[in-house]
């Protein structure tokens, strides 16, 4: 019987294992996304059969095996959910470069990282393109503020350059194409011509999106400043008025989360609504004596939370916050305890089964990390003891400091992994601004209530002043020396291992909590040893980045800007592209930049003479990168990487070891979001090193 003791012990504590349900679902989701090829129907049928068998055994099987069987069922459910979701959202992706007229209905207006206004269109019509090849949605960057005056629901026409969303800028990096696929975005591009209104919005269409834009525009008109744009973004999710400088200051001061409508924003709004309704009911004695004011407030607050979820655009953080609020308010209606790890688990499980792709998104990871840390941290404190040991006036301050510390520590690894930076004064910035954020949300709610009476001016003024303070703190903190510490990108296993260790510390009891320190320390150790590629090549072949003693040197000061920014950030480098282009590593004229990587010589050819110069270059160097398609096979035995090669591989990472060049492609898996083209697996090419060693 000794062999079964662990299983018996596991069955004995299964009541404590519910918070791990989203974790095992996440295993299934992660396994599906990690597959090297798209699974077929047979695979899904096998997984479905396993799910049914495991679920049946988990209900009616031997008690000691039930927890493992149920866990297996949830793992299978995660994998099936990911497959169903992917095939459910599959839509045409533009498979060629398009230039010409575009007609579509506006569904969203926002800004890019380069501060350009963007329109997202559906019901798209492209000239000389069949409906079967036309994307369901496209996103177009505009010149200037051409989006001003447009609202969701309107049909517009413009002339645009469009292409398929780009894949990862480097192997293992952020895959924009995958994110766009799950967002239903089949093409992205830009226009240099004005956008023309073709048709006004039809009645009853895009109601919520139009309401969001109109509310945002109205708030910005009443508060014509960046503070007003911030307030509008925090209340409605419409961030189109916030410029790039403000966004950068918020990021560098660790205050960008104030704009991500999530738990904090929802908690402030619902807390204000709940208190207003509850005490409003108490002011009417006949009603207060017959109804439970808490339950009346819970029902009304739930309706407000649902409306706010729709208004804000329903991103992952807002969905998590809404589910948490719904569980909490439901617990009030049922006279149960409101905030527990079970409510977090319910929210996590629902989101992972509904939108499995959110598992890899920073919003999901940071939102749940902060929530789990806050519930666990405050749960470890005895409220009665805290009230006895601290003066009453100090409890709010203590709560503010502790919540900021817990949330900051919990989210820091995920923020560093995704954004490659640590905000050194983030705690100070949050302590100075979080109280003002509650004032922003409360004033916004009051303004909405007073609009019908024409009395919204005062709460909007309060809202703007509180927002001014937040932006003032953001800019001052961001301007401090050492405000941001760059962090190198971790390896693929770091965050999963760290998360499992942290969860062990949260869920385990007694001394078993400290077991979680082992994987956490292991993850941090692996992070410090994370290696970066020696040479990176952009997907269009116009830019290369060579790691050197001063950091990564870039072959050009302009062009392929997103790839350049991503490479430097993942290196843990705060330099901009123009600075990195001045570093030693590349020599020669603009169209023929030469380099040496690990003892292997190479050249990157761009411009009009690139194709004609490839043959000559191949006789003198071992690697030729051509920002075009070679006209014919190039003789000379060099490794030729041209546009045709890159269409298959995507962006490339090259490392040189033992006389061989190892090529790692970004597009190495034949998945549904990658299109129907060929893919490339990591490859070793010994010829380049051998030719160099022989003096050829």
N, C-alpha and C positions, 0 to 999 in steps of 0.2 A: 504493500500500500504506500510505501514511501515515495514511489515514483509519481503518485497522483497527488501528493500533498500540495504542490504549487497550484494545480488546477482546483483542488478543494478550497484552498485559501482564496483563489480568484473568485470562485463562485460565492464565497462567503462575504465578499465586499462588493458584489456587483451593484448594490444600491448606490455606491459611491462612484461608479464608472460612467454614469450618464454624461458627465461633462466631456468624456473622451469620444462621444459619438461623432462629432464633426471631425475629429482627428482621424478616425479610421475611414470616414468618407473621403477625407483629403488624400489618404493613401491611394484609394482607388482612382481619384481624379488625377493625381500626380502620375500614377502608373500609366493611365491612358495617354496623357500628354507626352510622356517619355517614350512612347512606342516609336520605332524607327520607320514604320510604314502604317498606312491607314488600315485598321482591322476590317475584315469582311463580315458578312452576315453570319457565317458559321461561328466566328469568334463571339459575336454578340449573343447568339443562341446558347453557346456553352456557358458564357458568363451569366446569362439569365437563368439557366438551369441550376447553376451553382448557387445563385442567390436564393432561389426557391428552396433548394435542398437545405442550405445552411439556415435559412429562416425557419423552416419546419423543424429542424433539429434543435434550433435555439429555443423553440417553444415547447416541443414535446420530448426532446431527447434527454439524455442523462444530465443531471443537474450540474455535475462538475465540468461538463463540456459546453454548457449553454453560453457562457460569456464569449468563448472563442468562436462558436458557431455564429452568434449574433454579430460579432466583429467582422467575420468573413462576409456575412450578408451585407453589411454596410460598405465594406470595401468594394464588393461587386456592384452595389447600388451607385457608388461614386463613379466607377468606370462606365456603367451604362448611362448614367445621367450625362456624363461628358460627351459620349457618342451621340445620344439623342439630341442634345443641345447643338452640337456641331452640325449635324445633318438638318436640324430644324431651321437654323439660321443661314444655311448655305444659299448664296445668291451669286449672280454673275460678277466676276471681277474683270475689269478691262484688261485685255490681253495684247494691247498694242498702244502706241503713243498716238493720242488724238489731238488734233487742233481744228477748231471750228466752232460753230454755234452750239450753245447748250441752253436747253429750256428745262426748268424744273420748279418745283414748289419749295419755298423756304420752310425748313423745319427747325433750324437753329442758327443763331448768330453768336460768334465768339471771337477770340483773338488767338493768334498763334504765339509761339515763343519769341518770334521776331517782331511782335507787336503789330502784325498785319491783321486787319479785320477779315473774317472768314464767314462764308455762307455754306451751310449744309443743305443740299437739295434732295428731294425725292421726286417720284414721278418724272424721272429724267428722260429727255428726248435728245438724242445725238444724231447729227446729220449723217446719212449713208451708213447707219449702224442699226442692225436688226434688234428688235426687243430682246431676243434671246442672248445677245452679246452686250446689251446695255445694262450697266450697274443699277441696282435699286436706289442707291444713294451715292452722291459725290460731294466732295468738299472743295471749295474754291477760295483761295486767298485773293484779296482785292487790293487795289492801289488806294492809298489814302483812307478816308473814312466813307467810302462809297456805300457801306452797309447802313449808314445812318438814314433813317426814314423808312427802312424796310421792316416788315414784321412777319412772323411765321404765318403760313397760309397763303401768302401772296405768290403768284407765279411770275418768275423773272426770266429774262433772256440775256445772254452775254456770250462773248467769244472767249474761249479758254483753251489752255494747254492742259491735257489730262493724261495721267498714266496710272498704272496699278500702284497701290501702296508699296513702299519699299520694305524689304525684309530687314533682318538684324544688320547693324553696322559692323558687327564682328561676330565670330562664332561664340555662341552662348550668351550673346547680349540681348537687349530688349528687342523683341520682334514686333515692330509696328504693324507689319502685314497681318500677323495673327490677331492682334487687338482689333484692327480695322475689320477683319473678317467677322468677328463676333459682334462688332458694332453695326454690321450690315453696310459698311463703307466699301464700295467697289472701285473707287478711283479718287485721286486727289490731284490738285493742280493749281493753276493761277490764271489770272486774267490781267491784261494791261489796258483793257477798254472799259468804259462805263457799264454799269449794270442797269438794265431798263426794266421797268415794271410792265409786264405783259397782261396781268389780270389780277384784280383785287381778290382777297381771300373769300372763298365761298362761305356762306352762312353755316355755322356749326362745325367747321373744320379747324383742326389745330387749336382748339379752344384753350387748353392748358398752356401750350407753348406761347400762344399769342398773349394770354393773360400775363405770363411771366415777363415777356418782352415789354408789354405796355406798362406793367408795374415798375419794372426796372427803369424804363425811359422816364416815367413820371417822377420817380425818386431822384434820378439824376438831374432832371429839370428843376426840382425843388431844392436840390443840394448840388449845385454845379461846381463840384470839386472832386478830387480823388477820394476824399473822405466820403462823399455822397456815392461815388461809384463803388467803394468798398462796402458801404452800408447796403446798397442795392444787391451786391453780390452775395453778402452774408444772409440777406433775408429771402431772396428769390432764386438764387443760383445763376442769375444773369450777370456774368463777369465781363461782358463785352466793353464796359467803360473803363476797366482797370488797365492802366498802361504797364509796359514791361518793367519800367523802373520800380514801380510800386510792388509788383509781383516779386521781383528779385529781392527787394528789401524785406518783404515778408518771409521769403525763403531763408535768407541769411540770418534772420533773427529768430527762426523757429516759430513763426506765427502764421505760416501759410495754412495751417490746419484750421484757423479761424474762418477761412473762406470755404473750406471743404465742409459742406453742410452735413454734419455728423452728430455724434452723441451730444457734444457740448451745445450746439445750436438748438437741437431738438429738445434737450433737457431744459435750457433756458426758456424756450417758448412754451413748452408744455407745463413747466413748473409755474410760469406766470399765469397761464390760462387756468390751470387747476386751482391755484390760490384765488384768482379773481372770481371764478365761478363758485367755489366753495364758500368763500366769505360773502359773496353776493347773495347766495341762498340764505346764509345765516342772518342777513339783514331783513329778511321777510319772515317773521315768526310763524305765520300760518303754514308756509311751505316748509320751513325748517323743522317744525314739529311733526310733520307727516312724511318727510323724505329724508333719506340719509344723504347729507350734502356731499360726502366723500364720493358716493357712487354716482350722483348726478354730475359732479365735476369730472369723474373718470370717464363717463360716457361722452360728454361734450369734448373733453380733451382728446379722446380717441378720434373723434371726427376731425378735430383740428389737425392732429398728427397725420391722418390720412391725406387731408387736403395739402398739407405742407410737403408730404412725400411726393405727391404729383407735381406740385408747383416747382419744387426744387430740381426736378429732372430725374429723381429716383436713381442716384448713383449708389454704389455698393455701400458706402459709409452711411448714407441716409436710409437705405433699406435696413441695414443692421440696426440703426438707431430706432427706426419705426417698429421693427419686430420686438426689440427690447422694451420699448414704451408700451406696445400692445400687450405684451406679457405682463408687464408691471401693472398696467391699468386693469387688465383682466384679473390679476391677483387681488387687487383692491375690491373688485366686484364680487369675488369669491371669498373674500376675507382671508386671503393667504399672504404669506411673506412675498414682497414684491421683487427685490433685487437679489438674485442668487446666480451661481455659476450655471444652474440648469437653464435659466433664461438665456444666458449667453450661448449655451450649447444648442438650444432650440433655434436661435437666430442663425448661428453658424451652419447648422445642418440644413435649414431651409434655403439659405443663400447658395450653399455649395451644390445642392440638388437642383436649384432653379437656374443658377448662373455659375457653373463649375469653373469657367475661365477666370472668375474673380480670385481664385486661389493664388495666382501669381501676381496679382495687382497690389501695389503698395497700400492703397486705400483699405483693402480688406485686411491685410496683415497688421497694419498699424492700428486700425480701428479696434480689432479684436484684442490685440496685445494690450492696448491701453485699458480697455474695459475689464479684461480679466485681472489685470494688475490692480485696478481700483477696487474691484469687488473683493479680491483676495486680501489686499492690503488693509482696507477698512474692516473687513470681516475678522481679521486677526486681532483687531483692537476691540476691547470691551467698551462699548459706548458709555456704560455707567461709570466705569473706572476713569475714562477720559473726562467726563463731566465732573467727577470728584477731584481730580488732580489738577485740572486747569480752570482758571477763572472763566466766567461766562463770556467776557469780552474777547478772550483769547481763542475760543473754540473756532470761530469763523476763520481767523488768521491761520490757525493750526491746520484746519481742513484745507484751506487754499494751498498752503505750502506742501502739505503731504500729498495732495492730489496731483500737484504739478510735478513733484519729485517722482511719484510712482509712474505717472503717465510718461514722463520724460525718459526715465530709465528703461521702461518697457518698450517704447517705440524707437529708441536711439539706434539699436542694431539694424532694424529694418529700414529706417531712414538712411543710415550710412550705406547699407547694401544697395539701395535703389537709387539714391541721389548722390552717393560718394562724397558726403560731407557731414561733419559734426558741428553743430552750432554751439560754440563754447559758452555763449551767454543766453542760451535759450531759456533756461530756468528763470533768470532775472526778467527777461522779456515777458514771459507768461505770467509771472507774479504781478507785473505792472499793468497787464492788459486784460487778464481774464475777468476781473470785476467790471471793467468797462464794457466787455463783451455782453455781459448779462444786461447792462443798461441799454446797449444797442438793440438787443432782441426784445426787451420789454417795451422800449419806446416805439419800435417798429410795430409791435402788436397793438399798442394804443393808437398809433397813427391809423392803422387799418380800421379800427373800430370807430374812429372819429371822422373818417373821410366823408361818410354820408351827411354829417352835420357841418362839414366845412371847417372843422376845428383841428385839422391835422398839423398845422404849422408848428405849434409848440413841441409836440413829440418828435417831429422831424428835425427841429433845431437841436433838441437834446441828442437825438441819434447822430446827427452830424458832428456835434462836439465830441461825443464819446469816440466816434470813428477817427476824428482828427487826433485824439490822444493816442489811439492805437497805432496809427501810421507814424506819428511823431516818434513813439518809442521804437517802432520797427526801423525807421531810418537811422536813428541815433545808435541803436545797438548794432545795426549792420555796418555802420561806419567805423566802429571801434577796431583797433588793431587786433588781429587774431580772432575776429568774430567767427570765422569759418576755418575749420581744420579739414583739409582734403583727406579722403579715405580711399584706399585702393579697393577695387571690386573684389568681393570674396569668390571662392570657388563654388561650384554648384551644390556641394553638400553642407556648406557652412550653416546657412540659415535653417534647413531642416533639422540638423543635429542640435543647433542651439535652441530651436523651438521645442523639441522633444525634451531637452533637459529642463527648460523653464516650466513646461507643463508638468513634469515629474515633481518639481518643487511645489507646484500649486495643488495638484490633485492628491499626492501621497500624504500619508499621515505619519506623525512622529519623526523618528530618525531617518525614515526612508526619504524624507524631503531632501536630505543632503546628498542623496545619490544623484540628484539632478545636476549637481555641480560638476560631475565628471564629464558629461557630454557638453556642458556649457564651456568648460575650460578647453576641451578638445576642439570645439568649434572655433574658439578664439585663437587657439594655436594654429589651426589650419588656415585661418584668415591671414595671420601674419606671414604665412609661407606661400600665399597665393602668388603664382607667377603670371607675368604678362607676356603676350607674344612679342617676339623680336621684331617682326615686320607685319604691318597691317595694310591691306589694300582695299580701297572702297569698291562698292559693287559696280560703279561705272568706270573704274580704271583710271580716274582722273587724279586720285590722291593716294599717296602712300605715307605711312608713318613708321619711322625707324627708331627703336628704343636705343638711347645712348646714355652717357654718364650724366648729362644735364636734363634728362627726361626725353620724351618722345619728340623727335624732330619730324616736321611735316614737309612734304615736297613742294607745297604751294601755300601762299598766304591767303588765297581765296579759292572758293569752289569746294563742293562736297562738304558744306559747313556743318551739317548735322552729324556726319560721320566723324569729322575732326573733333567736334565738341564732345561726342560720346567717347571717343578714344581717350582724350585727355582726362575726362572725368573718371573713367574707369581706371586710368593709371593713378588716380589720386593727385591730379595735377590741376592747379587753378589757372594755368596759362591759357590765353586765347590763341586762336589759330595763327594770327599774324606774329605773335611772339614765338610760338613753337616753330614757325617756318624759318626763323633766324638762327635756330640752334644748329650746331655742326652735325653733319650727317649726309646732307645732299649737296652736290656740286654740279656745275655745268649750267647751260642756258635754260630758260624757262620751259622750253618744249622737250628737253632731253636731260632730265635730272638724274645724275648718277649717284650710286650709293654702294656701300659694302656692308653685308650682313653676315656675321659669323664666318668671315673669310671668303664669302661668295659675292662676286661683283654683279651689279644689276643696274638697270636704267628704266625710268618711267617716261614713255614717249606720249606727248599730247600735242594737240594743234594740227594744222593742215599737213605738215610734213611727217606726221607720226607713222603712217602706213608705209610710205616710201623709205623711211629710215630704219625699219624693223630688221631687214636682211643684214644690213651693215652692222647694226648694233649686236645682232646675234653672233657675229664672228668675233666680237671683242669682250662680251660679257656673258655670264651664265644665266641670268634671269632678265627677260624683257617683258615689261608691263606696257601694254598697248591700249590706249584709250579709244580704240576703234576696232573694227573687225579686219583681221589680216586678209589680204586679197588671195593669197595662196599659201600653202605650207612653206614655212621659212626654213631654209637650210642652215646648218651650222651647229645643230645639236643643243641649242640653248632651250631653257624652259620658257616657252612663250605663253603669256597670260594676256589674252585679248578679250574684247567684248563678248565674243561667242563663248569663250571659256567661262567668263563671269556670269553669263546668263544662266548657266547650269549651276555654278558653284555659289553665286552670291558673293558677298564680301569674303575676303580670305585672310587667314593668319598663317604666316610662314615662320618656321623655326629651323635652325641649322644645327645638326648634331651628328657626329661620327661620319662626316663627309656626305651627309644626305640632307636634302631639304624636305621637311615635313610640311605638307599643306593641309590645313584644316578649313573646310568650307563652312560658311554660315548656313547654307541651304543643304543640310545633310540628311533630311528626313522627308519622305514622300507623304506629306500629310495633306488633308483636305484644304487647308488654308494656303498651302504653298502652290496651288495650281496643278496642272496636269503635266508639266514639263519634267525633264530628267533632273535627278539630284546627284550629288557627288559625295563620296565618302572620304574620310581622311586618307591621305596618300603620302608615301615616301618616294622621293625622286632622288636616287643616288647619283645620277649623271652629272649634275651641276658641280657637286663637290669633287667628283672624280676628275672631271675635265680641268678644274682649277689645280688640283694636286699634280696632274700630269703636265701642267704648263700649257695646255692647249688653249 
